[in-house]
């Protein structure tokens, strides 16, 4: 699934995917080393790739990585229309562009 839209308060994100699933998850463990709390306001969805981007696209999260992280780290009460995947979280695919 590809990220369609999101809302966030700090690192707590409500992620809406193209398969109809909405997952509420704290992304600090995934992006905290790359994105400061002050930079969270720069978050946007790349409409072509479905990546969650920060800091004018210098940091982006692959849609599959984002989805698997969300499924594996959500509070079970915050995962609607969800199905558990039979595989664990793979190594995160987060791209950071050197400046």
Helices and strands as residue ranges (DSSP letters): E 3-9, E 12-17, E 22-26, H 28-31, G 37-42, E 44-45, E 52-54, E 59-61, H 63-73, G 76-78, E 79-80, E 94-96
